[in-house]
Amino acid sequence: MGATRLVGRDAERAQLDTALAEAAEHGGALFVTGAAGIGKTSLLDVAASEARSRGYKVLTVTGLESEADLPFAGLHQLLQPVLPSAGALPGPQKNALLTALGMRAGAPPEVFLVGLATLSLMDEVADERPLVVVADDFQWLDGATSSVLSFVARRLESTHILLISGLRQTSQTASRSWQLPELHVEPLSDTASADLLVSVAPDLDVQTRRLILDEALGNPMALLELPRAFRLQGTDGREGALRSIPLTDRLERTFSAQAGQLPRLTQAALLLIALDKDPTVSDVLGATRKQVGEEVTVDVLQPALDAGLISVAGSTVRYRHPLMRSALDQAAPAGQRRNAHLALAEVIADPDRRAWHRAKAVLGEDEGAAADLESTAGRAQDRGAPATALGALELAASLTPHGPDRARRLLAAAELAFQLGDPPAVGRLLDSAARLELSPHAVARMTWLRESFHDGAPGDLSAVARLVGVAREASAGGDRNLALNLLQGAALRCWWADPGVAVKKLVIDAVEQIAGDVLDPRALEILALAAPVDAASRIATRVREAAKVDDADPSRTQLLAFAAYAAGDIGESIELMDRAAPILRAQGRLGLLAQLLAVRGWAGINTGQLSDAIRSVEEGNQLAIETRQPIWTAISNMGRAVLSGLQGEESTAERLITEATEPLAFVRLSIVLAQAEFARGVAQLTAGRHSDAFDHFVRMFDPHGPAYHGVVAHAAAPYVIECAVRAGRNDEARRMMTLLEALGKRTPAALVHIGLRFARPLLADDSDAQHLYELALEAEPKWPFDFARLEMSYGSWLRRQRRITESRPHLRAARDMFDALGVLPWADKASAELRASGERMAEPARAPRQSLSPQELQIAQMAASGLSNREIADRLFLSHRTVGAHLYRVFPKLGIVSRSELARALASLEPALTR
């Protein structure tokens, strides 16, 4: 039938042939989309056959509606033929994959680590020959498998792997957002439709042929199946009725009609086949016996086999097309379906499949069925499939007769929905729980989940007080963990948008009372988010003490790092983030890694580690998008905007600012608005528009303005007063100096004190300026960008004092540092000052090398450190072939021919902040 249905598909076949040919060179992914019955499966079958004829390895999986609740069912089906090769995977990947597939006991694996293991396994297989992965009916794959294949599809560049996915046109699956190439299968032309119909039904009369062509609308399956229906039922009265029904429904009715002509026992067996995932023949016969109360043999299936509705492969029986399955399912009365599910539950051995069937057989409430589903949810969580666990818990709650147990299951499901980033599900489940009689502890859990659901976004300031009150109740009830979770939500509201001193004091007092002097990372982060300035010294001391404890959990190290960053101890924060990042990578915890990289990028900007900053914000931005974290996507985009501004790329910076702010405009997060002002200020400062830059920077310090943020304002401290002085706005410069001096007495934050040291000589009399410059140059830390600016400022001052010879060493040092940092507009500023001093030395030669992309630079540096391609791939969640392809492009850009030359070439490389 596949060849028959490919009539008129020459263009689609040619596109698939091209994709197959290119797979051997650089890999990729392709969606084949279209309506039900349009021929997607036939095209995928032909692609698989052609791949095999080319000598490629082929792996296939087909999504089934009845399998959607079984975690990693699709992945197990797909990888079964190559699982023996899993022994070659790195230990953590192998453990994650085998645990996910239920082949090994262990801690629930991160889905991204399972994705990396799948990619690595496919890479191993593709080392021998190109690999083609065919995933049909993608919209019906279980959620865990869909997530893994989504992860893989985005990382096939430069591999020898081609992923082809068949996706029904009406599907709303998140995979449509992958932005991958798509082959959309259109209806057949009139000529091709007529040719196909003649080939399958040559004896039709002209009137019937015309009616079928009109009704089929170019759909190959309709052209194949409608003639059978017309032979069974005739054409009388059909023309008007058919046209009022969507084509998919018409086909389903056709299949229902075909089944309705079969013997009673066969129809009973067909419904059982429709309700289970690839049931065995013995399961079907056993359930049929239970349902009809009499002995049946395998002969009961023969009429359906003869009619072409089902096929048998080994011990498994399945429908010829998914529409046939859904037709029989939907045509059966509800009571008949429940009885069929009950019969299947009595004969199926697998506990998870049995639990689902038992639950679907219930009318009303049944604690036993609910308990079985709760156990199924637990097993799904153990295998790293929270989406499956969520569905099981929600159904279990609906079957639960006892209110407290129902509330417990609803809240557990809501926690899973939050982990999955599904706000509608969180709201729905919590609303259901709120209608029940809840214990104080359950109310506290629900409050925490609602706060988590809102990501601590600012709004009604009374929400902070409410969260603190519930946290105190939870603590009094003995649940310190829940109390800290609630306070974390309250503190985040204080961090995203300043609610005022009185509100923040509620959080500070509560966390100090509940946590005491214990060096709990969560408590320290809560304190840092609520009191980053006034408690900075205390936080920094406690963080350094807590960091001495050998903690294997990188999420706790990350909390300490964020606390240190908020308190202005950026050096300690960087050390802790660099300690946590490799472990988060190894564990596949990409959600946390995205957050860490965003903050690490900003820390790099603050400290002048610009190469580190660009790598961090670029990777962090991609991971934040992939893990669906809009606030962190915005924060990393703002970091990218600052780096573009330092390069003088104002249009790029403004585009990135717009991309960051527009999706969150309705929330009005002051942290994002402050970062936007900072990015615009940096761009204006780089362009030499000091007055405009000052206007942007000063808004960050206005406690009554929307862009006020106490910590982000620290980043502007080294620049704001210089901009006012250069713009001739001296009175405003002195007012800002008074504000900074007061701030410096409250916090030891390095950025504030760097800003003060930079500003003092600018506002001093000439008799005092030199001493103040010298004090500033001797002080620590000497973060390179701000130190280069200080050298340039001092050199310029000396030149204006006509101390030309003394000015030049400082101006040269500034120029060379800016050059080394790759901020060429700033190097040009220093060069201009040198020329004004009469310097006639040649400008430093800049090698005409092509810029490296952030990922190319990251890979090159990792390779230069001695890591192999596979080790780099594991750390960056890429294929080792993709790593090799990047290095292949890096070598000519650096003017080298071997890996051993990388370290030398990178040492002399002018870092490019943008491609």
MIROZA-639541 format. One record per residue (C-alpha): residue in one letter; x, y, z. Coordinates in pm, whole numbers. Example, Ala and Ser with C-alpha at 12.3 -4.5 7.8 and 13.67 -1.06 7.14 Angstrom:
<rs>
a,1230,-450,780
s,1367,-106,714
</rs>
This chain:
<rs>
m,0,0,0
g,291,238,75
a,406,247,-287
t,50,298,-407
r,-1,595,-176
l,319,760,-303
v,160,836,-639
g,223,1206,-710
r,489,1243,-438
d,799,1297,-653
a,884,1636,-496
e,856,1505,-141
r,1066,1199,-223
a,1332,1421,-379
q,1351,1633,-63
l,1386,1324,153
d,1655,1185,-80
t,1847,1512,-41
a,1819,1493,338
l,1944,1133,333
a,2240,1225,114
e,2333,1514,341
a,2296,1300,655
a,2621,1125,578
e,2800,1461,572
h,2657,1683,843
g,2340,1534,997
g,2024,1723,1083
a,1653,1690,1157
l,1340,1716,943
f,970,1727,1021
v,727,1563,781
t,391,1726,854
g,44,1695,713
a,-313,1589,779
a,-412,1241,896
g,-397,993,609
i,-206,1230,381
g,82,984,334
k,338,1082,599
t,388,723,714
s,436,603,357
l,699,871,297
l,877,778,619
d,866,410,523
v,1020,488,185
a,1287,706,351
a,1376,422,589
s,1392,175,300
e,1611,409,96
a,1841,463,395
r,1885,88,437
s,1963,52,66
r,2240,311,110
g,2387,103,391
y,2273,334,671
k,2161,210,1011
v,1790,280,1073
l,1608,311,1407
t,1231,357,1415
v,962,442,1666
t,591,506,1626
g,391,704,1880
l,71,546,2010
e,-205,727,2198
s,-235,433,2435
e,139,455,2516
a,144,827,2594
d,111,758,2969
l,404,515,2986
p,736,690,3060
f,1009,646,2799
a,804,379,2620
g,890,534,2285
l,1259,571,2369
h,1278,207,2473
q,1119,102,2143
l,1359,325,1950
l,1685,226,2119
q,1616,-143,2179
p,1827,-257,1880
v,2134,-59,1989
l,2118,-89,2369
p,2412,-334,2373
s,2628,-36,2270
a,2525,156,2584
g,2817,-6,2764
a,3048,239,2587
l,2875,544,2739
p,3029,741,3026
g,2908,609,3363
p,2662,888,3454
q,2503,880,3107
k,2474,502,3105
n,2316,499,3450
a,2069,774,3355
l,1962,598,3035
l,1924,252,3186
t,1735,394,3486
a,1500,584,3255
l,1432,268,3057
g,1355,74,3376
m,1658,-152,3330
r,1840,-37,3644
a,1741,101,3983
g,1875,441,4080
a,1800,804,4156
p,1554,970,3915
p,1766,1091,3621
e,1748,1440,3474
v,1574,1425,3136
f,1856,1629,2980
l,2113,1373,3097
v,1897,1101,2940
g,1894,1317,2626
l,2273,1346,2628
a,2304,970,2678
t,2070,912,2382
l,2271,1151,2165
s,2598,985,2269
l,2458,638,2199
m,2338,747,1855
d,2680,900,1794
e,2845,569,1883
v,2622,386,1637
a,2682,649,1367
d,3058,607,1402
e,3027,287,1197
r,2781,418,935
p,2530,702,905
l,2223,667,1125
v,1866,757,1030
v,1612,785,1313
v,1248,775,1205
a,984,886,1459
d,631,852,1320
d,320,996,1487
f,546,1212,1700
q,245,1384,1858
w,156,1060,2038
l,497,977,2182
d,510,986,2561
g,624,1321,2699
a,960,1194,2825
t,1055,1049,2485
s,938,1366,2312
s,1161,1577,2542
v,1462,1356,2474
l,1417,1365,2097
s,1366,1742,2116
f,1701,1768,2297
v,1870,1546,2038
a,1719,1722,1735
r,1873,2055,1832
r,2222,1903,1854
l,2268,1710,1530
e,2481,1968,1351
s,2791,1806,1196
t,2693,1455,1305
h,2614,1158,1082
i,2262,1136,1225
l,1936,1233,1054
l,1616,1250,1259
i,1294,1242,1055
s,972,1298,1249
g,618,1252,1123
l,381,1499,1285
r,7,1540,1235
q,-76,1886,1106
t,-325,1974,1380
s,-90,1877,1664
q,-11,2146,1919
t,298,1963,2048
a,582,2179,2174
s,809,2019,1915
r,665,2255,1657
s,871,2529,1825
w,1201,2361,1740
q,1230,2578,1427
l,1370,2289,1226
p,1326,2225,853
e,979,2105,761
l,846,1906,469
h,474,1975,455
v,281,1707,267
e,1,1866,65
p,-307,1687,-78
l,-257,1511,-411
s,-332,1701,-729
d,-656,1621,-916
t,-463,1418,-1172
a,-266,1219,-914
s,-586,1157,-715
a,-765,1021,-1019
d,-467,799,-1107
l,-450,657,-753
l,-823,589,-741
v,-816,406,-1076
s,-522,195,-958
v,-704,74,-644
a,-1065,68,-765
p,-1072,37,-1148
d,-1430,-93,-1160
l,-1605,212,-1008
d,-1873,379,-1216
v,-1825,743,-1318
q,-2070,887,-1061
t,-1916,700,-768
r,-1565,788,-883
r,-1660,1158,-900
l,-1818,1146,-553
i,-1514,978,-396
l,-1274,1225,-561
d,-1485,1515,-431
e,-1499,1372,-82
a,-1133,1259,-59
l,-992,1609,-122
g,-664,1460,-240
n,-613,1252,76
p,-448,920,-23
m,-596,720,265
a,-944,845,177
l,-890,742,-184
l,-792,396,-65
e,-1058,344,201
l,-1370,524,77
p,-1424,282,-214
r,-1458,-2,40
a,-1718,194,232
f,-1917,268,-80
r,-1915,-98,-177
l,-2044,-187,169
q,-2304,84,205
g,-2383,212,-143
t,-2403,577,-246
d,-2768,651,-173
g,-2799,958,43
r,-2425,965,116
e,-2314,1266,-87
g,-2470,1542,122
a,-2407,1370,454
l,-2037,1309,395
r,-1958,1664,296
s,-2079,1797,632
i,-1823,1588,824
p,-1444,1662,850
l,-1238,1420,643
t,-1065,1257,944
d,-1404,1189,1104
r,-1529,1049,774
l,-1239,805,761
e,-1299,701,1122
r,-1665,638,1042
t,-1555,433,744
f,-1339,213,963
s,-1615,183,1225
a,-1853,72,952
q,-1605,-189,830
a,-1565,-325,1184
g,-1941,-326,1227
q,-1970,-585,950
l,-1750,-833,1141
p,-1864,-1104,1389
r,-1957,-999,1745
l,-1656,-1165,1912
t,-1419,-1008,1660
q,-1564,-665,1735
a,-1508,-723,2107
a,-1145,-818,2039
l,-1097,-512,1816
l,-1205,-278,2095
l,-956,-440,2334
i,-678,-393,2078
a,-777,-27,2044
l,-752,34,2420
d,-404,-105,2488
k,-56,-41,2354
d,52,-317,2118
p,-119,-591,2321
t,-9,-950,2283
v,-241,-1199,2122
s,-273,-1383,2455
d,-372,-1056,2633
v,-641,-992,2375
l,-777,-1346,2385
g,-769,-1355,2767
a,-953,-1022,2798
t,-1202,-1125,2532
r,-1283,-1441,2731
k,-1332,-1229,3046
q,-1560,-991,2862
v,-1784,-1233,2667
g,-1782,-1515,2921
e,-1699,-1791,2674
e,-1396,-1963,2525
v,-1230,-1790,2227
t,-935,-1889,2010
v,-700,-1702,1783
d,-952,-1758,1504
v,-1152,-1469,1647
l,-894,-1232,1493
q,-907,-1377,1142
p,-1200,-1169,1009
a,-1021,-847,1111
l,-700,-967,950
d,-888,-1051,630
a,-1050,-704,630
g,-708,-540,658
l,-787,-366,987
i,-512,-529,1196
s,-183,-710,1156
v,6,-954,1377
a,383,-934,1420
g,519,-1213,1637
s,302,-1213,1949
t,188,-852,1909
v,-129,-737,1738
r,-178,-380,1613
y,-396,-168,1385
r,-290,-96,1030
h,-334,281,1086
p,-384,497,1399
l,-716,625,1263
m,-849,272,1276
r,-756,250,1645
s,-919,583,1733
a,-1227,495,1524
l,-1301,180,1725
d,-1224,354,2055
q,-1452,650,1989
a,-1737,445,1839
a,-1777,230,2151
p,-2027,338,2420
a,-1870,455,2747
g,-1993,153,2942
q,-1851,-87,2686
r,-1513,88,2703
r,-1508,64,3085
n,-1585,-307,3072
a,-1309,-359,2817
h,-1058,-169,3036
l,-1158,-383,3335
a,-1108,-702,3135
l,-762,-586,3029
a,-673,-494,3389
e,-752,-850,3495
v,-517,-1015,3242
i,-224,-773,3200
a,81,-845,3416
d,263,-511,3388
p,165,-307,3698
d,165,31,3525
r,-47,-74,3228
r,-276,-260,3468
a,-316,50,3688
w,-413,270,3395
h,-671,20,3271
r,-816,-27,3619
a,-848,350,3662
k,-1021,392,3327
a,-1271,122,3422
v,-1392,320,3724
l,-1716,517,3721
g,-1704,745,4025
e,-1443,693,4299
d,-1222,399,4390
e,-940,428,4645
g,-780,102,4531
a,-750,226,4172
a,-625,562,4298
a,-358,397,4513
d,-240,185,4218
l,-207,499,4005
e,-16,676,4281
s,230,386,4283
t,257,415,3905
a,333,786,3948
g,611,701,4193
r,769,456,3950
a,748,716,3671
q,926,972,3890
d,1195,717,3973
r,1258,680,3600
g,1279,1056,3543
a,937,1099,3376
p,754,1368,3576
a,500,1433,3297
t,375,1076,3318
a,371,1096,3699
l,167,1416,3680
g,-101,1253,3464
a,-121,953,3695
l,-149,1164,4011
e,-414,1393,3865
l,-628,1096,3759
a,-564,929,4097
a,-689,1242,4274
s,-1010,1239,4071
l,-1075,880,4184
t,-998,946,4552
p,-1302,942,4783
h,-1130,1081,5096
g,-1077,1460,5098
p,-734,1480,5269
d,-592,1208,5042
r,-734,1383,4737
a,-576,1713,4848
r,-240,1543,4906
r,-244,1394,4556
l,-352,1720,4395
l,-71,1911,4568
a,184,1645,4471
a,63,1674,4111
a,89,2053,4129
e,452,2024,4243
l,525,1810,3936
a,344,2059,3711
f,566,2335,3849
q,878,2128,3781
l,756,2081,3423
g,697,2453,3375
d,323,2409,3313
p,150,2714,3471
p,-204,2622,3353
a,-175,2280,3517
v,-40,2434,3839
g,-332,2673,3856
r,-591,2407,3772
l,-465,2163,4033
l,-432,2422,4308
d,-780,2555,4235
s,-915,2201,4273
a,-729,2155,4602
a,-854,2490,4733
r,-1213,2364,4717
l,-1131,2091,4971
e,-1090,2111,5346
l,-717,2158,5391
s,-490,2121,5691
p,-270,2421,5784
h,28,2234,5642
a,-155,2174,5313
v,-246,2545,5297
a,122,2630,5344
r,223,2392,5063
m,-40,2542,4836
t,78,2894,4916
w,436,2797,4834
l,331,2637,4504
r,131,2941,4398
e,435,3154,4474
s,664,2918,4282
f,416,2926,3997
h,453,3307,3984
d,836,3279,4009
g,835,3536,4286
a,723,3806,4043
p,643,4141,4201
g,290,4261,4245
d,80,4316,4555
l,330,4391,4831
s,96,4232,5082
a,191,3902,4917
v,533,3924,5085
a,372,3968,5427
r,133,3680,5358
l,419,3451,5257
v,616,3541,5567
g,313,3471,5786
v,255,3129,5631
a,627,3053,5661
r,618,3125,6032
e,316,2893,6069
a,496,2617,5878
s,802,2659,6097
a,588,2645,6412
g,438,2323,6277
g,784,2168,6246
d,834,2198,5869
r,1145,2415,5846
n,1204,2311,5484
l,865,2439,5371
a,912,2756,5576
l,1237,2834,5395
n,1074,2760,5059
l,804,3015,5139
l,1058,3273,5254
q,1255,3215,4935
g,944,3312,4740
a,904,3625,4951
a,1271,3715,4909
l,1251,3673,4531
r,970,3927,4523
c,1202,4166,4706
w,1481,4094,4458
w,1288,4135,4135
a,1134,4466,4249
d,1217,4659,4569
p,907,4665,4796
g,1053,4904,5051
v,1244,4874,5378
a,952,4774,5600
v,845,4484,5381
k,1201,4354,5340
k,1248,4367,5717
l,965,4113,5755
v,1164,3865,5545
i,1493,3941,5720
d,1350,3897,6069
a,1173,3573,5972
v,1473,3406,5811
e,1701,3495,6098
q,1451,3358,6348
i,1374,3037,6153
a,1729,2959,6034
g,1921,3102,6327
d,2298,3089,6292
v,2294,2770,6085
l,2492,2817,5762
d,2204,2699,5545
p,2262,2807,5180
r,1893,2877,5130
a,1879,3098,5437
l,2187,3289,5323
e,2039,3342,4978
i,1709,3461,5129
l,1897,3712,5346
a,2103,3826,5047
l,1797,3875,4827
a,1616,4078,5092
a,1910,4272,5241
p,2194,4273,4984
v,2336,4607,5100
d,2296,4639,5474
a,2369,4273,5550
a,2646,4243,5290
s,2936,4205,5533
r,2754,3945,5741
i,2645,3752,5431
a,2994,3751,5280
t,3145,3615,5601
r,2882,3343,5639
v,2908,3241,5273
r,3283,3194,5302
e,3235,2983,5615
a,2962,2773,5453
a,3171,2728,5138
k,3437,2546,5341
v,3194,2259,5392
d,3243,1989,5128
d,2893,1977,4978
a,2834,1734,4694
d,2508,1906,4597
p,2589,2174,4336
s,2250,2342,4386
r,2353,2435,4740
t,2686,2568,4612
q,2492,2770,4357
l,2276,2922,4630
l,2593,3031,4814
a,2730,3177,4492
f,2414,3378,4430
a,2416,3501,4790
a,2777,3617,4751
y,2695,3791,4423
a,2397,3974,4571
a,2614,4087,4863
g,2873,4226,4622
d,3141,3963,4692
i,3179,3889,4322
g,3518,3719,4348
e,3386,3457,4591
s,3073,3421,4380
i,3277,3342,4069
e,3482,3082,4256
l,3165,2909,4380
m,2990,2921,4042
d,3295,2772,3873
r,3289,2496,4134
a,2920,2417,4081
a,2899,2441,3701
p,3091,2120,3611
i,2879,1915,3851
l,2553,2061,3718
r,2673,1971,3368
a,2760,1618,3472
q,2417,1575,3631
g,2231,1721,3334
r,2061,1989,3546
l,2030,2239,3266
g,1763,2453,3431
l,1994,2543,3720
l,2292,2566,3485
a,2108,2827,3274
q,2059,3043,3584
l,2418,2999,3698
l,2558,3091,3355
a,2345,3406,3338
v,2482,3526,3674
r,2834,3411,3580
g,2809,3619,3265
w,2715,3929,3462
a,2995,3858,3710
g,3234,3846,3414
i,3104,4182,3292
n,3143,4332,3640
t,3500,4207,3679
g,3619,4264,3323
q,3647,3892,3241
l,3484,3964,2908
s,3570,3642,2725
d,3424,3441,3011
a,3123,3671,3014
i,3036,3627,2648
r,3066,3249,2666
s,2850,3235,2977
v,2571,3462,2860
e,2552,3301,2517
e,2528,2946,2652
g,2308,3057,2941
n,2070,3227,2700
q,2033,2915,2485
l,1975,2695,2789
a,1726,2939,2943
i,1526,2932,2621
e,1546,2552,2604
t,1438,2511,2967
r,1163,2775,2931
q,1280,3030,3191
p,1173,3371,3055
i,1321,3584,3333
w,1660,3418,3301
t,1639,3443,2923
a,1593,3818,2966
i,1879,3849,3216
s,2123,3669,2988
n,2005,3874,2690
m,2076,4190,2886
g,2430,4065,2945
r,2467,4015,2571
a,2343,4372,2517
v,2606,4515,2754
l,2883,4326,2575
s,2758,4452,2238
g,2753,4805,2377
l,3117,4774,2484
q,3199,4686,2123
g,3021,4993,1995
e,2742,4788,1836
e,2453,5008,1946
s,2189,4865,1712
t,2265,4511,1826
a,2254,4618,2190
e,1918,4789,2145
r,1773,4486,1964
l,1880,4259,2250
i,1735,4498,2508
t,1403,4495,2324
e,1407,4114,2301
a,1467,4096,2676
t,1210,4352,2791
e,912,4299,2561
p,810,3948,2680
l,817,4068,3043
a,669,4414,2993
f,350,4324,3180
v,551,4217,3488
r,776,4525,3507
l,1065,4360,3685
s,1288,4635,3817
i,1597,4413,3786
v,1542,4380,3410
l,1459,4749,3369
a,1773,4842,3564
q,1982,4614,3345
a,1827,4778,3038
e,1931,5123,3163
f,2280,4990,3235
a,2315,4837,2887
r,2197,5158,2720
g,2430,5363,2940
v,2730,5148,2845
a,2647,5182,2475
q,2619,5562,2507
l,2940,5582,2711
t,3128,5378,2452
a,3000,5614,2182
g,3121,5916,2382
r,2773,6054,2454
h,2836,6112,2822
s,2526,6315,2906
d,2295,6051,2757
a,2488,5780,2937
f,2452,5964,3268
d,2076,5991,3221
h,2053,5614,3184
f,2285,5533,3474
v,2129,5776,3720
r,1782,5618,3679
m,1922,5301,3838
f,1978,5493,4163
d,1634,5657,4191
p,1440,5463,4459
h,1112,5602,4326
g,1177,5505,3964
p,1084,5179,3785
a,1449,5099,3706
y,1573,5116,4064
h,1758,4806,4183
g,2001,4831,4470
v,2243,4566,4344
v,2230,4623,3967
a,2302,4991,4042
h,2642,4881,4177
a,2743,4798,3819
a,2694,5163,3721
a,2898,5299,4013
p,3230,5301,3821
y,3074,5501,3535
v,2797,5732,3651
i,3008,6014,3799
e,3261,6016,3516
c,2973,6059,3270
a,2836,6357,3464
v,3181,6520,3486
r,3260,6468,3114
a,2915,6611,3030
g,2980,6921,3241
r,2703,6831,3485
n,2919,6889,3792
d,2643,6961,4042
e,2474,6632,3954
a,2811,6459,3974
r,2859,6587,4330
r,2508,6479,4430
m,2579,6131,4296
m,2912,6132,4482
t,2730,6202,4808
l,2496,5913,4738
l,2783,5675,4655
e,2982,5777,4964
a,2679,5695,5179
l,2634,5364,4997
g,3001,5280,5049
k,2957,5311,5425
r,2677,5055,5415
t,2838,4786,5198
p,3184,4652,5118
a,3070,4569,4762
a,3377,4602,4539
l,3199,4774,4251
v,3080,5056,4477
h,3430,5120,4609
i,3586,5097,4263
g,3339,5364,4156
l,3428,5583,4454
r,3803,5552,4392
f,3751,5637,4024
a,3529,5937,4100
r,3728,6109,4376
p,4012,6240,4157
l,3762,6353,3892
l,3591,6582,4144
a,3906,6686,4333
d,4120,6994,4289
d,4430,6946,4074
s,4643,6961,4388
d,4470,6649,4528
a,4393,6458,4210
q,4733,6295,4160
h,4736,6146,4508
l,4382,6015,4466
y,4466,5861,4129
e,4769,5689,4280
l,4562,5552,4567
a,4308,5420,4319
l,4576,5254,4106
e,4725,5078,4410
a,4392,4949,4544
e,4250,4601,4495
p,4082,4446,4309
k,4237,4544,3977
w,3963,4419,3747
p,4100,4472,3397
f,3836,4682,3221
d,3785,4927,3504
f,4158,4933,3575
a,4225,5017,3209
r,3970,5299,3232
l,4146,5426,3543
e,4484,5419,3363
m,4333,5610,3070
s,4170,5865,3300
y,4495,5926,3487
g,4698,5945,3165
s,4451,6193,3019
w,4468,6404,3337
l,4849,6405,3323
r,4840,6509,2957
r,4606,6796,3035
q,4850,6900,3309
r,5113,6911,3031
r,5304,6624,3192
i,5323,6456,2853
t,5605,6212,2917
e,5446,6087,3239
s,5107,6042,3068
r,5221,5807,2794
p,5295,5490,2999
h,4946,5503,3150
l,4780,5562,2813
r,4981,5281,2651
a,4888,5046,2935
a,4521,5138,2890
r,4537,5085,2514
d,4707,4748,2551
m,4460,4627,2813
f,4161,4732,2603
d,4321,4559,2305
a,4369,4241,2507
l,4008,4252,2625
g,3887,4287,2265
v,3696,4614,2326
l,3835,4795,2025
p,3634,5120,2057
w,3793,5167,2397
a,4137,5083,2260
d,4078,5350,1996
k,3990,5603,2269
a,4323,5532,2441
s,4506,5549,2109
a,4351,5889,2041
e,4475,6013,2377
l,4821,5880,2294
r,4822,6064,1963
a,4714,6381,2144
s,5019,6336,2367
g,5242,6337,2059
e,5299,5959,2061
r,5440,5857,1722
m,5491,5486,1786
a,5320,5243,1550
e,4987,5104,1658
p,4994,4742,1780
a,4952,4505,1486
r,4615,4333,1485
a,4625,3997,1316
p,4369,3973,1033
r,4205,3669,1186
q,3838,3592,1163
s,3639,3626,1484
l,3547,3312,1671
s,3188,3260,1777
p,3134,3226,2154
q,3090,2851,2121
e,3396,2814,1897
l,3605,3006,2150
q,3472,2794,2437
i,3547,2470,2252
a,3892,2590,2146
q,3984,2682,2503
m,3862,2347,2634
a,4060,2164,2366
a,4369,2371,2448
s,4335,2262,2811
g,4378,1900,2702
l,4018,1776,2691
s,3925,1532,2417
n,3637,1595,2177
r,3419,1349,2365
e,3495,1512,2700
i,3411,1854,2557
a,3090,1715,2406
d,2980,1574,2741
r,3035,1906,2917
l,2857,2116,2653
f,2575,1867,2577
l,2681,1828,2214
s,2777,1548,1979
h,3152,1482,1966
r,3124,1522,1588
t,2981,1872,1636
v,3280,1953,1856
g,3514,1821,1586
a,3340,2031,1321
h,3379,2346,1532
l,3751,2280,1577
y,3782,2217,1202
r,3650,2569,1146
v,3857,2721,1429
f,4198,2611,1299
p,4202,2822,979
k,4050,3118,1166
l,4345,3107,1406
g,4597,3036,1131
i,4701,2701,1279
v,4700,2343,1156
s,4716,2129,1471
r,4562,2095,1816
s,4899,2146,1981
e,4908,2506,1851
l,4577,2605,2012
a,4712,2730,2344
r,4967,2959,2178
a,4717,3091,1926
l,4454,3161,2191
a,4705,3338,2413
s,4763,3596,2138
l,4402,3607,2023
e,4206,3930,2042
p,3879,3806,2190
a,3578,3887,1976
l,3277,3963,2192
t,3038,3904,1905
r,3070,3717,1581
</rs>
